[in-house]
Structures are given as structure tokens and as C-alpha cells.
């Protein structure tokens, strides 16, 4: 089986995309968490 060797620029580009994707996913999780707290938290007070 042959493997493809990535250049330094390709590795750096892939790492940048992975970090950006991770940040986007973490942001979405945080948004859903806050929205859930607001929805359920408001109901618990009353």
C-alpha cells in the first residue's frame, strides 16, 4: 500500500482547518448549552 507524504504547507493548512473546525464545534456546543439553560432555567424559577 502506498502512502502519500504531505508537504509542510499542506500539514500546516490541514492543522489550521482542524483547529477552526474544533472551535466552531465548541462554539455550537456552548450556544446549545446556554440556550438550554435559558429555556429550562426560566421554567424552574416560577
C-alpha positions as a Python dict, from the first residue, in 0.01 Angstrom:
ca = {
    (1, 'X'): (0, 0, 0),
    (2, 'X'): (133, 341, -95),
    (3, 'X'): (115, 638, 138),
    (4, 'X'): (108, 999, 29),
    (5, 'X'): (356, 1228, 201),
    (6, 'X'): (216, 1573, 268),
    (7, 'X'): (428, 1882, 231),
    (8, 'X'): (490, 2114, 526),
    (9, 'X'): (247, 2369, 380),
    (10, 'X'): (-25, 2103, 343),
    (11, 'X'): (24, 1983, 701),
    (12, 'X'): (5, 2341, 830),
    (13, 'X'): (-309, 2408, 623),
    (14, 'X'): (-476, 2089, 747),
    (15, 'X'): (-391, 2174, 1108),
    (16, 'X'): (-539, 2522, 1067),
    (17, 'X'): (-863, 2378, 927),
    (18, 'X'): (-883, 2122, 1209),
    (19, 'X'): (-838, 2393, 1473),
    (20, 'X'): (-1101, 2613, 1306),
    (21, 'X'): (-1345, 2321, 1286),
    (22, 'X'): (-1285, 2237, 1650),
    (23, 'X'): (-1352, 2596, 1754),
    (24, 'X'): (-1674, 2607, 1552),
    (25, 'X'): (-1796, 2282, 1710),
    (26, 'X'): (-1706, 2405, 2060),
    (27, 'X'): (-1894, 2729, 1988),
    (28, 'X'): (-2204, 2540, 1878),
    (29, 'X'): (-2194, 2326, 2192),
    (30, 'X'): (-2166, 2640, 2405),
    (31, 'X'): (-2460, 2804, 2224),
    (32, 'X'): (-2682, 2497, 2271),
    (33, 'X'): (-2581, 2477, 2638),
    (34, 'X'): (-2668, 2843, 2701),
    (35, 'X'): (-2999, 2817, 2513),
    (36, 'X'): (-3089, 2505, 2714),
    (37, 'X'): (-3008, 2679, 3042),
    (38, 'X'): (-3221, 2978, 2943),
    (39, 'X'): (-3516, 2760, 2836),
    (40, 'X'): (-3517, 2529, 3139),
    (41, 'X'): (-3376, 2777, 3389),
    (42, 'X'): (-3662, 3020, 3334),
    (43, 'X'): (-3918, 2748, 3399),
    (44, 'X'): (-3759, 2642, 3727),
    (45, 'X'): (-3775, 2990, 3881),
    (46, 'X'): (-4155, 3016, 3856),
}
